[in-house]
Amino acid sequence: KVLTDLHVFVLDRGGKPLQPCRPGRARQILKAGRAVVVRHTPFVIRLLDRTVTGSTVPGVEIGLDPGSRHTGIAVFTEHDGSRAGKYSIQLDHRGAAIRDKLTARSTYRRGRRSRNLRYRAPRFRNRARPEGWLAPSLRHRVDTTMSWMARLRRWAPVRAVHLERVAFDTHAMSAGRPLEGIDYQQGT
C-alpha cells in the first residue's frame, strides 16, 4: 500500500474521531503536551483535553476507486462544491499472486495423483461452492478494501462514502462510434 500523508487523524479523549488536522498543527499540539501519539502509520494522535461533544466536527467523505490491481481510497472534505484532499491510500492487490499459488497447489495435487504411489482419485463431488462464493483473489480484494474502510471510520468522522463504478467499452472507444452486433466481431 502507498500512503500519502496530507493530514493527521485526530481522536478525542475517549477515542472518538475528530476532524483531521495539518501536520504542523499536530506538532504544535504534541509539543504543548495536549496530545499523545496513538499510531505512527498512518499518523494518529489523541487529544487529552477535548471531547466530540465539545467540538464542531463537519466530517469527511471517502471516495473509493476499485481496480483489478490497485484500489484508490481518498479521504476529503467538500465545501461549496470544491473538494480538499485530506488523505489518500493506494491498495496494491495480491490477486495475481494468490491465483499463482492456487495454480501451483493444484499442480502439486495432480502430481500426487499421477505418481506411482497409492491411488488418489480426484474429488470433485464434494466441492460444492456455498452461496455467495467469491474466488480467493476477489475475496482478498473485497476484504482488504473493507478492512481499510473500517480503519478509516475509526480514525476520521466519515459522513459519506462514494464508490466509483465504471464499465469501459474499449472497442467502442477505439472505434469512435457506438457499436452493435457484428461490429464487435470486426476491427482490431
C-alpha positions as CSV (number, residue, x, y, z in Angstrom):
1,K,0.0,0.0,0.0
2,V,1.1,3.5,-0.7
3,L,0.0,6.1,1.8
4,T,0.1,9.9,1.2
5,D,0.2,11.9,4.5
6,L,-1.7,15.1,3.8
7,H,-3.3,15.4,7.2
8,V,-3.1,13.8,10.6
9,F,-6.0,11.9,12.1
10,V,-7.2,13.2,15.4
11,L,-9.1,11.4,18.2
12,D,-10.8,12.9,21.2
13,R,-10.1,12.0,24.8
14,G,-12.4,8.9,24.6
15,G,-11.0,7.7,21.2
16,K,-13.8,9.1,19.0
17,P,-12.7,10.7,15.7
18,L,-12.4,14.4,15.3
19,Q,-11.7,16.4,12.1
20,P,-8.2,15.7,10.7
21,C,-5.6,18.5,11.1
22,R,-2.4,19.5,9.3
23,P,0.9,18.0,10.4
24,G,2.2,21.4,11.6
25,R,-0.9,21.8,13.9
26,A,-0.4,18.3,15.2
27,R,3.3,19.1,16.0
28,Q,2.2,22.2,18.0
29,I,-0.4,20.2,19.9
30,L,2.1,17.4,20.7
31,K,4.8,19.8,21.7
32,A,2.4,21.6,24.1
33,G,1.6,18.2,25.7
34,R,-2.1,18.4,24.8
35,A,-2.0,15.1,22.8
36,V,-0.3,11.7,22.6
37,V,0.6,9.6,19.6
38,V,-1.7,6.6,19.1
39,R,-0.3,5.3,15.8
40,H,2.6,6.1,13.5
41,T,1.4,4.8,10.1
42,P,-0.9,6.4,9.4
43,F,-0.2,9.1,12.0
44,V,-3.0,9.3,14.6
45,I,-3.0,11.5,17.7
46,R,-5.4,11.5,20.6
47,L,-6.2,14.8,22.3
48,L,-6.1,14.8,26.1
49,D,-8.3,17.8,26.7
50,R,-11.2,17.6,24.2
51,T,-14.3,15.5,23.5
52,V,-16.6,15.2,20.5
53,T,-19.5,16.8,22.4
54,G,-17.5,20.0,22.9
55,S,-16.3,20.2,19.3
56,T,-17.7,21.1,16.0
57,V,-17.0,18.2,13.6
58,P,-18.1,18.8,10.0
59,G,-16.9,15.3,9.0
60,V,-15.1,13.9,6.0
61,E,-16.1,11.9,2.9
62,I,-14.4,8.8,1.5
63,G,-14.0,8.1,-2.2
64,L,-13.3,4.6,-3.5
65,D,-12.0,3.7,-6.9
66,P,-11.7,-0.1,-7.2
67,G,-9.5,-1.7,-9.8
68,S,-8.2,-5.1,-10.6
69,R,-4.6,-4.4,-9.5
70,H,-5.0,-1.3,-7.3
71,T,-7.8,0.4,-5.3
72,G,-7.6,4.1,-4.6
73,I,-9.1,5.5,-1.4
74,A,-9.3,9.2,-0.8
75,V,-10.4,11.0,2.4
76,F,-11.6,14.5,1.5
77,T,-13.9,17.3,2.6
78,E,-16.4,19.1,0.4
79,H,-17.2,22.7,0.9
80,D,-19.1,24.9,-1.6
81,G,-18.7,22.4,-4.5
82,S,-14.9,22.1,-4.1
83,R,-13.1,19.1,-2.6
84,A,-10.0,19.3,-0.4
85,G,-8.0,16.1,-0.1
86,K,-7.1,15.0,3.5
87,Y,-5.5,11.6,3.0
88,S,-5.1,9.1,0.2
89,I,-4.2,5.4,0.1
90,Q,-3.4,3.1,-2.8
91,L,-4.0,-0.5,-2.0
92,D,-2.0,-2.9,-4.2
93,H,-3.9,-6.2,-4.6
94,R,-2.2,-9.6,-4.5
95,G,-4.8,-11.2,-6.8
96,A,-2.2,-12.5,-9.3
97,A,0.0,-13.9,-6.5
98,I,-3.0,-15.7,-4.9
99,R,-4.0,-17.1,-8.3
100,D,-0.4,-18.4,-8.9
101,K,-0.3,-20.0,-5.5
102,L,-3.6,-21.8,-6.1
103,T,-2.4,-23.0,-9.5
104,A,0.8,-24.3,-8.0
105,R,-1.1,-26.1,-5.3
106,S,-3.4,-27.7,-7.9
107,T,-0.3,-28.8,-9.8
108,Y,1.2,-30.5,-6.8
109,R,-2.1,-32.2,-6.1
110,R,-2.3,-33.5,-9.6
111,G,1.3,-34.7,-9.3
112,R,0.5,-36.7,-6.2
113,R,-2.3,-38.4,-8.1
114,S,-0.1,-39.4,-11.0
115,R,2.9,-40.7,-9.0
116,N,3.5,-44.4,-8.5
117,L,2.0,-44.2,-5.0
118,R,-1.4,-45.2,-3.8
119,Y,-4.2,-44.1,-6.0
120,R,-5.6,-40.7,-5.1
121,A,-8.8,-40.2,-7.0
122,P,-9.8,-36.7,-8.0
123,R,-12.5,-35.5,-5.7
124,F,-15.0,-33.2,-7.4
125,R,-18.4,-34.2,-6.0
126,N,-17.5,-32.9,-2.5
127,R,-16.5,-29.4,-3.7
128,A,-19.9,-27.6,-4.0
129,R,-19.4,-23.9,-3.6
130,P,-21.5,-22.2,-1.0
131,E,-24.0,-19.4,-1.9
132,G,-22.2,-16.1,-2.4
133,W,-18.8,-17.7,-3.0
134,L,-16.1,-15.5,-4.4
135,A,-12.8,-16.6,-5.9
136,P,-9.9,-16.1,-3.3
137,S,-8.3,-13.4,-5.4
138,L,-11.5,-11.4,-5.4
139,R,-12.3,-12.2,-1.8
140,H,-8.9,-10.7,-0.9
141,R,-9.7,-7.5,-2.8
142,V,-13.0,-7.1,-1.0
143,D,-11.7,-8.0,2.4
144,T,-8.7,-5.6,2.3
145,T,-10.8,-2.7,1.0
146,M,-13.4,-3.3,3.7
147,S,-10.8,-3.5,6.4
148,W,-9.2,-0.2,5.4
149,M,-12.7,1.4,5.3
150,A,-13.3,0.2,8.9
151,R,-9.9,1.6,10.0
152,L,-10.6,5.0,8.4
153,R,-14.0,5.1,10.1
154,R,-12.2,4.6,13.4
155,W,-9.8,7.5,12.8
156,A,-12.0,10.0,10.9
157,P,-15.6,11.2,11.2
158,V,-16.9,9.7,7.9
159,R,-20.3,11.1,6.9
160,A,-20.4,9.7,3.3
161,V,-18.8,7.1,1.1
162,H,-18.6,7.5,-2.7
163,L,-17.9,4.4,-4.8
164,E,-16.8,4.7,-8.4
165,R,-18.4,2.0,-10.6
166,V,-17.5,2.4,-14.2
167,A,-17.5,0.0,-17.1
168,F,-15.5,0.8,-20.2
169,D,-16.2,-0.4,-23.7
170,T,-12.7,-0.2,-25.1
171,H,-13.7,-1.4,-28.6
172,A,-16.3,1.3,-29.0
173,M,-13.9,3.9,-27.6
174,S,-11.2,2.9,-30.2
175,A,-13.8,2.9,-33.0
176,G,-15.0,6.3,-32.0
177,R,-18.7,5.4,-32.5
178,P,-21.3,3.2,-30.9
179,L,-21.1,-0.4,-32.0
180,E,-23.8,-3.0,-32.3
181,G,-24.0,-6.7,-33.1
182,I,-21.4,-7.8,-35.8
183,D,-19.4,-4.6,-35.3
184,Y,-17.9,-6.1,-32.2
185,Q,-16.5,-9.1,-34.2
186,Q,-14.7,-6.8,-36.7
187,G,-11.9,-4.4,-36.2
188,T,-8.8,-4.5,-34.1
